[in-house]
């Protein structure tokens, strides 16, 4: 608890003090004893109020809980307050507690408390829009019965409410290169399966030459690499395209909900997760026991949710009226960011990939589909602008990947679950 501020006059107190001064001046001009008496009485009332407020005990202790501290958009969250009088004397009358809340504040009344007495209060927190909302500091103000003076004391510091995108209950991606995935199961085994031979793929720059399959290379005339079956410890990757030029309308907000839902499903399933965006944000979560109560309470998962709460599209969205050279540079930068994200995935291939995109260029979709040969399973959540469905429902621009058209987040869970359940042998590369 910080020291109480000095008493300050309220608007009523300042008005009364100004009236007292006017009465005294008028009494002096007209020689009126009655007006002088009224002016003196008004001034004395203001002075007495200041003394009473100054001497009033400010022995409050307060606690605040945010329930919960992280919440999805539109969900219910509240701040719970508890006030305790830790002094040996009763507090002075009814006080008003004011808690900072973003650009505004929340107010509640605190009744008079005897020694050791406790009072509780609560108020709803705004969750209509995602973001990080500063809550506090919490201060208690109390005054005299006439409301002429008041004093404030800060009793609790600031807190933070993280409003992240909605998380929909969906199925987790299956393991992309496990025996279970090849036979249509959506849940990997809980025990390692070994590093058995799984597939062959073409050589790419930077690959380990020790894994070259020379017999296939001689037969096909191209450098081929041996890709072994991965253990259940494989890392499932969620890629979120945050480029402004790839989103229009509400597609960006829908993409955030989809990415948060897919990542949460993997964490709840006890899987290792790698979450990255085209803006360079990247976090990797270790495997947790499936169904563990703390699976989605760790610091790294909290970092992902907080990032999703504040992230905005990066780069230039519309280039109308911009010089051609600058527009070309912005487009190149956007393409470079996407290419860097894909390069990072190619360098560390492990488990399946869920790519959440808006309206990317056909070349970007084709590049995502090409990752199937390295990852075994690529699922693209295509968040079209304006909620439009994918034309013709054809995944041709992303050949090799499973495409889920996300026109409405209310329909997303069903469409996603159907796609995951259909990830059988035909959805995993075997050469």
ABEGO torsion letter per residue (X at the ends): XBBBBBBBBBAAAAAAAAAAAAAAAAAAAAGBAAAAAAAAAAAAAAAAAAAAAAABBBABBBBBBBOBABBBBGBBBBBBBBBBBABABBBBEBBBBBBBBEABBBBBBBBBBBBGBBBBBBBBBBAABBEBBBBOBBBBBBBBAAGABBBBBBABBBBBBBBBBBBBBBBBBBBAABAAAAAGBABBBABBAEBBBABBBBBBBGBBAAABBAAAAAAAGBBBBBBBBBBAABBBBBBBBABAAABBEAAAAAAAAAAAAAAAAAAAAGBBBBBBBAAGBBBBBBBBBBGBAAAAABAAAAAAAAAAAABBBBEBABABGBBAAAAAAAAAAAAAAAAAAAAAAAABBBBBBBBBBBBBBAAAAAAAAAAAAAAGBBBBBBBBBGGBBBBGGBAAAABGBBBBBBABAAAAAAAAAAAAAABBAAABBBX
